[in-house]
Amino acid sequence: VQTRFANASKSEREKKNGVYEAEFDLDSTEYTVQVDQSGKIDAYKLDIPENQLPASIVAAINNDYQGYKVDDAERLVKDGAIYYQVELEGKAKKDQQLVFTADGSKAVNISYMN
């Protein structure tokens, strides 16, 4: 992690379910990195502004989740692939945590990374 994200600051580390997790800031952006026991980066995410979500994802949210708004948006990198995870909130509706591919499809076999 220190090699890949050398300029990170405010680092916090903990172990969850056998996976090491580090949270830190880099260039004013919050990152979370998951590392396996051998030290290999399994996945990482970084906060992004809502306006950096691909248009296809915004369209999918508008079509399939009417009445919801994006509360949190993040870019997720796992196994070399880029995904986008969003937390949606709606009035009198249960919050939704979703992972999308760049084309606006729901990601298959990729869990929301808390």
Secondary structure, DSSP 8 states (H G I E B T S, - for coil): -TTTTTT-EEEEEEEETTEEEEEEEETTEEEEEEE-TTS-EEEEEEE--GGGS-HHHHHHHHHHSTTEEEEEEEEEEETTEEEEEEEEEETTEEEEEEEE-TTS-B-SS-----
